[in-house]
Amino acid sequence: MAVAMALQVPRFSSPLVAYKLSAGFQLVVALMGGRFNTSFSLGSDFQLNLLQQLPWGAGVNLFALLMLWACGLTNGEDISENCQT
């Protein structure tokens, strides 16, 4: 489960590749195209773009990061014991 949560943390965008993944809830802060923005969503979302005219940027899904922290990842503990499905 920790790997699934970790895959939901990053958001990035460029003219070469763009990626985002969320399953459930997302609360995102990002700097995209030189502008700071925030967003939230309830539901699943996946995006993988190759060679598109998208702006440069990066962001973080704060909810997924919080869930990883709650599972003990940031404390260096064995997350397989704390985050069972």
C-alpha positions in Angstrom: 0.0 0.0 0.0 2.9 2.4 0.7 4.1 2.1 -2.9 0.6 2.9 -4.2 0.6 6.0 -1.9 4.1 7.0 -2.9 3.1 6.9 -6.6 0.4 9.5 -5.9 2.7 12.1 -4.3 4.6 13.7 -7.3 3.1 15.7 -10.1 5.3 17.0 -12.9 4.8 18.4 -16.3 7.1 19.3 -19.2 6.9 19.3 -23.0 8.5 15.9 -22.9 6.5 14.0 -20.2 3.8 14.8 -17.7 2.6 12.6 -14.8 -0.1 12.5 -12.1 -1.9 9.8 -10.3 -4.5 9.9 -7.6 -6.8 7.2 -6.3 -9.4 8.6 -3.9 -8.7 12.1 -2.6 -6.1 14.6 -3.7 -5.0 18.0 -2.3 -2.3 19.4 -4.5 0.0 22.4 -4.4 2.0 23.0 -7.5 4.1 25.5 -9.5 3.0 25.0 -13.1 3.9 27.3 -15.9 5.4 29.8 -13.5 2.2 30.1 -11.5 1.5 28.8 -8.0 -1.8 26.8 -7.8 -3.7 24.5 -5.6 -6.4 21.9 -6.4 -8.4 19.2 -4.7 -10.4 16.4 -6.1 -12.4 13.4 -5.0 -12.1 10.4 -7.3 -9.5 8.6 -9.3 -7.3 10.4 -11.9 -4.3 9.3 -14.0 -2.4 11.2 -16.6 0.7 10.3 -18.5 1.5 12.6 -21.5 4.4 12.2 -23.9 5.6 14.9 -26.3 2.7 17.3 -25.7 2.8 21.1 -25.5 2.5 21.3 -21.7 4.1 23.8 -19.4 7.0 23.1 -17.1 6.1 22.5 -13.5 6.0 20.3 -10.4 3.7 19.7 -7.6 3.0 17.5 -4.5 -0.2 15.7 -3.5 -0.3 16.7 0.2 -2.9 14.1 1.1 -0.8 11.2 -0.2 2.2 12.6 1.5 0.3 12.8 4.8 -0.9 9.2 4.4 2.8 8.1 3.9 3.8 10.0 7.0 1.0 8.3 8.9 2.2 4.9 7.8 5.6 5.6 9.3 7.6 6.2 6.1 9.1 9.5 7.2 10.2 7.9 10.5 12.3 5.2 8.7 10.1 2.5 10.1 9.2 -0.7 8.2 6.1 0.5 6.5 5.0 -3.0 5.6 4.0 -3.6 9.2 2.1 -0.3 9.6 0.3 -0.1 6.2 -1.5 -3.3 5.5 -4.4 -3.6 3.1 
